[in-house]
């Protein structure tokens, strides 16, 4: 059974899936400037669906200017986005795959000027050191607008034909920041105690559930650790408690990642040579103020070395966290984090470390990964160089390792356009 468990069926709430591989969310940068679905976004997702991937999760969708991180991000701010989103879900469904809509609020981890605003909001005005942003404290009126906005976004996703919704409460974004004492220093009913810090997440979930109904899959992405040493970050036992509460509320599955931006990108472990040079010359770093951009360019090799020490690659790097969630929960637990080999994925599931495995970079390099693993075929293999990550939010998501990209392009040219068997 262990040798075939990756290809065995599983249910997430009412959603039936033929296998255990998930495309995890990535920043796509393939929509129009104002968030409408473009042909290049559909092409990207259709390739992964053609590969037989059982479940795809979109990149994070914004619903207003303050929830938005970057231009060309997928939008759900108005009903006029629904027809384009429907084109996307139809394209994925044509190949037998399912697709879940990820929704979020970027919070303090943003470069406000990048999307045409002057500030960022967060639970408390705590400096975000990696981007140099000091947010203002979000008001209670704005908190109510967050709840309403995320619920409306979920409804738009449902109307567009998505098979479920994922609430992004990981990586230090707004909902994650409310959970974490380091970033949440409020003294009102949204800060302080565990019940207060989880209040917004619970309110968001309940508002969504009320709008989409009991049978519509609602899943959660959250940290297995905040990775914030010497700060008041959440450890795994704290976050397991959050997951247990959300399971009791009715969440259908949990995807486990780790870290905030100021954790030094421990949710993107890999190889970092050339990362900061790319980030600061053609990536999102070009939008930093000059007094931050110049030091990054000058110190790029040293910063690359530092990230290599802090966030070097290992396969399944979030699995130790996911294993503890798996022991504590009865709903499916999904583990993301550098998976690339079938054997490692099957072992993670068979050893009860998780119920499903999600990957991002591996599918960027080889969108037919699931079919290739099933058939024993070797396709283009990601080497976790992070060239895609360095260009995130400015260039369309794709493989930017020249050798691997050439293999991928050749594979796509040679592949017959037919519906894959599951």
HELIX and SHEET records of a PDB file:
HELIX    1   1 UNK A    5  UNK A    7  5                                   3    
HELIX    2   2 UNK A   39  UNK A   50  1                                  12    
HELIX    3   3 UNK A   65  UNK A   67  5                                   3    
HELIX    4   4 UNK A   79  UNK A   81  5                                   3    
HELIX    5   5 UNK A   82  UNK A   93  1                                  12    
HELIX    6   6 UNK A  112  UNK A  115  5                                   4    
HELIX    7   7 UNK A  140  UNK A  159  1                                  20    
HELIX    8   8 UNK A  174  UNK A  179  1                                   6    
HELIX    9   9 UNK A  194  UNK A  197  1                                   4    
HELIX   10  10 UNK A  199  UNK A  212  1                                  14    
HELIX   11  11 UNK A  236  UNK A  249  1                                  14    
HELIX   12  12 UNK A  261  UNK A  263  5                                   3    
HELIX   13  13 UNK A  266  UNK A  268  5                                   3    
HELIX   14  14 UNK A  275  UNK A  281  1                                   7    
HELIX   15  15 UNK A  284  UNK A  287  5                                   4    
HELIX   16  16 UNK A  290  UNK A  298  1                                   9    
HELIX   17  17 UNK A  300  UNK A  310  1                                  11    
HELIX   18  18 UNK A  319  UNK A  328  1                                  10    
HELIX   19  19 UNK A  342  UNK A  350  1                                   9    
HELIX   20  20 UNK A  361  UNK A  365  1                                   5    
HELIX   21  21 UNK A  369  UNK A  375  1                                   7    
HELIX   22  22 UNK A  387  UNK A  390  1                                   4    
HELIX   23  23 UNK A  402  UNK A  414  1                                  13    
SHEET    1   A 2 UNK A  10  UNK A  12  0                                        
SHEET    2   A 2 UNK A  15  UNK A  17 -1                                        
SHEET    1   B 9 UNK A  21  UNK A  23  0                                        
SHEET    2   B 9 UNK A  55  UNK A  57  1                                        
SHEET    3   B 9 UNK A  98  UNK A 103  1                                        
SHEET    4   B 9 UNK A 164  UNK A 169  1                                        
SHEET    5   B 9 UNK A 217  UNK A 223  1                                        
SHEET    6   B 9 UNK A 253  UNK A 257  1                                        
SHEET    7   B 9 UNK A 332  UNK A 336  1                                        
SHEET    8   B 9 UNK A 356  UNK A 359  1                                        
SHEET    9   B 9 UNK A  21  UNK A  23  1                                        
SHEET    1   C 2 UNK A 121  UNK A 122  0                                        
SHEET    2   C 2 UNK A 136  UNK A 137  1                                        
SHEET    1   D 2 UNK A 127  UNK A 128  0                                        
SHEET    2   D 2 UNK A 133  UNK A 134 -1                                        
END                                                                             
